[in-house]
């Protein structure tokens, strides 16, 4: 497959690039900072410099042309303020979906977050509230689109621990807990192949089920 990753220098995106490249897929990674191009190449992807906070939909659509699927993995990241939660976690996600429609790329997997769109827990602060709100609005936008075969994946608390290959993957709610970024990338790679698992929102945690079995169990299930 030919896959474009928006936010290609992120921790999950680089792991996903390595997995996809190793199995023979072509990976194009949209990055904001040209200085990250070397890391992207080392992961087996082709860097494409495109700032999703300033580009228009036609420009992004040009970068998506010919792709079989798009993975939205961009995020404002830790240390960013409430304003960038909106411009990246919401607006850039909407832009990417717009661009996918224009480019005729139906398959879009969006990495979101557990609790998206729900009232934030007390004491989490303004930035967390903005993040959860932005993710929820990005999800809502995607669910309204009929021209896309979308999938929303909500990982739990992300860690850099080595992946175990064992997960809990199901429609929410499934509780709360950690999940290794290695395992998130492995699940996305498997879901890209499972084209019949679309128009669903899935929560993801570390668990006891091998990734391949967890994805296989979803195939043929009911869409939301």
DACOR-V431229 format. One line per field, one symbol per residue. ss: DSSP state (a for helix, b for strand, c for the rest). burial: I if it has 16 or more other ideal C-beta (glycine too) atoms within 10 Angstrom, else O. A space follows every 10 residues. Layout:
ss=???
burial=???
This chain:
ss=cbbbbbcccc aaaaaaaaaa aacccbbbbb bccaaaaaaa aacccbbbbc ccccccaaaa aaaaccccbb bbcccccccc caaaaaaaaa aaaaaaaaaa aaacccbbbb bccccccccc cccccaaaaa aaaaaaaaaa aaacccccbb bbbbbcbbbc cccccbbbbb cccccccbbb aaaaaaaaaa aaaccccccb bbbbbbccbb aaaaaaaacc cccc
burial=OOIIIIIIII IIIIIIIIII IOOOIIIIII IIOOOIIOII OOIIIOIIOI OIOOIOIOOI IOIIOOIOII IIIIIIOOOI OIOIIIIIII IIIIIIIIII IIIOIIIIII IIIIIIOOOI OOOOOOIOOI IIIIIIIIIO IIOOIOOIII IIIIIIOOOO OOIIOOIIII OIOIOOOOII IIIIIIIIII IIOOOOIIII IIIIIIIOIO IOOIIOOIOO OOOO
